[in-house]
Amino acid sequence: MTEFVQSLPTTIQWGGVMLSAAIPFVESYGASGIGVIVGVHPVLACAAAIIGNVISMLIAVNLSHLTRTGLTKNTTESRTAHKRALLKKLFDRFGVAVVSLIGQTVLPSQITSAAMVGFGASKRSVIIWQIVSIILWGVVFTLAATGLLRLV
């Protein structure tokens, strides 16, 4: 990804950072670091990475919501009641916020957010907490890449 962003004209490298952030497992934290490494101003690299990651996450959430709505339209509650109760218990225990904030250490935000909506979490809540998480991770890794934050 670094080579891709570096190969772009300097004036549009931020666009490469944005595209990189839309890729699962690269995310805002990886793309912001890539941007800083290739010489994009840290604030611009961070903003582009956050925007790219948020856009791809929004696409994943909305596709998951549409799919879930379509698939559960004609199903009976009894068929999915057990699974829903189990997942509800997990979300009640950890919540969308914690899953959003910590989930990026395990899975990309696109997958985590789509799964939470698929499990029945509020689309609005997932979007809000995923955006908070994407911003937080992007800022932390931008600061780390610029040397303003030492990760131990």
N, C-alpha and C positions, 0 to 999 in steps of 0.2 A: 504494500500500500504506500509505503514511503516513496518508493521509486515512481509510482503512478502520480502522486501529488507533486513530487519534485519535477516530473517531466512536463507539467503544465506551465504555461506562461505565469510569471510572478503575479500578475494582476488577477488571475482567476484560481490561484492555488487554494483559496478559501473554499471554492466550489468543490475541489477535490477532497478537501477535509470534510465537507458536508456529505458528499457521496460516500466517503469511507465510513462515516459515523452511522450511516443507514444500514450497514452490513452487520448482521448478528455476530457477536463475539468481538467486534471492533469497538462498537458503541461510542458514546461521547468521550469516555476516558481514553480509549486507544487513539481515536482520531485527533483529539486535542493534543496529545503527545506527539503524534505524527506531524501535525501542523507546526508545533513549536520547533521540532527537530529540523524541518525543512526551511524554517525561517519566516513563517507566517507570524505576524504580530500575535502575541499570546492572547490578547483580548479577542481578536478576530478569530483566531483558531478555536478558542473556547466557544464563542458564540456560534460559529459555523458547525462545530461538532454537536453542540446541544440541539440546534435546529434540525440538522440531518437525522439525529437519533430520535427526536420527538416526532418528526414527520413519519418515519418508518414505524414507530411504535403506534401512532394514531391509525395508520393503515391496518396494522395487525389487530388492534383492538376492534376497530369497526368491522373488519372482515369476520372476526371471531363472533362479535355480537350478532351480525347478520346470519351467520351460519347457525349459531345456537338458537336464535329466534326461529329460523326456518325448520330446524330439526326438532324443536320441542313444541312446535305449533299444534300438532295433533297427537302428542303422546299423553298418556295418562300419568297422573302423579304417582300412582302406586308402582309403576314400572321403574321409576328413577328415585323413589323416595329414600331408599337405603343409601345409595351413593351420595345423594344430595345431603342427607343428614351427616354422613361422615365428613364430607368436604366442608359443610357448614361449621362443624365442630372445629376443624383445623383453622378455618378463617376466623372463627370466634376467638380462638386461642391466640393466634398470631396477628391477625388483622391484615388488611390490604396494605397498610402503611409499612409494617415490618417486612412483609413479603416483597414489597416494591423496593425498599431501601437495601435489603440484604440480598435479594434475589439475583442481582447482577453479579454477585460473586460466584454464582453457580451456573446461571443461564442468562442468555441475552434478554434485554428488556422486551423485545418483540415477542419472544416465546413466553416469558413470564406473564406479560400483560394479557396476551391472547388466552393463555391457560386460565388466568383468574376470571376473565369475562366468561369463558366457556364453562367454568365451574359455577357461575351464577353471581359473581361479585358485581357490584354496581359499576357500570361502564364509566360513569362520571368520577367515581372514587378512584378507580384504577388509573384513569387518565391523569387526574390531579397528582396522585402519589407517584406515578411513574415519571411525570415531568419534574417533580421535586427531586426524585432520585437521580434522574439523568443530569439535572443541573448540578446537584451536589457532587456526583462522581466526576463530571466534566471539569468542574472548578478545581477539585482536589488534584486531579491528574494534570491539569494545566499548571497549577502551582508547583507540583512535583517536577514536571518537565522543565520549568523555568528555574528550578533550583530554589524557589521561595519556600518550599516545604520539603522537609526530609522525611521520607517514609522509612521507618525503621523495620 
